[in-house]
C-alpha cells in the first residue's frame, strides 16, 4: 500500500504488452465537474476514470500479501469511530522487519518509469490544492512520490499513513526534498479503513493506487469523508478493470487471483470509480488515461471528489 500497505502493482504485470484502449499521451487534464449521481454506475465502458495504485508495481518484485504489518499508531484528539491499531493488526498482521524494509526499498526503486509517465497528470491534478489546503492527509503514502507535487508551499502540514512502518524514512526524505520542514510532516502506521485522525480534521486527502488493494473500498471512502472538512478535496488516481468484452478484461480476470497474491492484495478487476461515485461526495471531477508503463493495470481514473 502505501496505505494499503505500500503500493505494489506487480512489476511483471505492468510490463506485459496488452493494449486494448487508445493511449492518452498528453498530460492535459480535461476534468468536468459532475455530481456523483451523474456518473455511470459501471466503469466497464470507460466513461470515467480511476488511476493506478503505486503499490501494484512492487508486488511482483517483492512477492506477497501474506505478510502483515506492525502496529504503532498515534491518535487524534477528536473522536475516532474504530480502534486503528486493532484494525491494522486484523488487516495487516505484523510482518518481519527484513521484509518490510525490502518491500519499501524495492518500491522506492521500481516505480521510476511509472512516475515519469504520470508526472504531467499529477502536476496538474495536485495544482488544485494550492491555496485550498493547509493540512493534507495522504493515505498509503509509501515512499512519498506524491509529496513533491503538493508540499512545496509555505504553511503546508502533511500526515502520511501507511501500514508499512519502514516507509517512514523514505517518505520523510521525499518531504525534505520537496522543501517541507521536518516539523510539518508526520507519519502514522495505519490502514485506510481506520484512519487515526479525528472527524473533519484535514483540508484534503490524497490517495493514489490504493483502492485496488484495500480490504474494504467503501469503508475506506467513508473514512476519507469522515476526516475531510466540509468542502475538502479528495484527490485520487486509481486503476480499474478494462471494458467488458475486451481481451485485456479477459486477461485481467484470469490473472486477478495471482495478482492479489503477488501484489499485496491488488485487484485487477475492481471498478472503484463506481465506489467513489456512490460514496456520497458532493461532486466529482474525473478523467481517464491509459499508461504504457502500466500495461495490465489499465485504464486509470484520476480526479477530485469534493466533500
Secondary structure, 3 states (H helix, E strand, C coil): CCCCCCCEEEHHHHCCCCCCCCCCCCCCCCCEEECHHHCCCCHHHCCCCECCCCCHHHHHHHCCCCCCCCCECCCCCCCCCCCHHHHHHHHCCCCCHHHHHHHHHHHHHHCHHHHHHHHHHHHHHHHHHCCCCCEEEEECCCCCCCHHHHCCCCCCEEEEEECCCCHHHHHHHHHHHCCCCHHHEEEEECCCCCCCCCCCCEEEEEEECCCCCCCCHHHHHHHHHHHEEEEEEEEEEEECCCCCCCHHHHHHHHHHHHHHHHCCCCCCCCCHHHHHHCCCCCEEEEEEECCCCCCCCCCEEEEEEEC
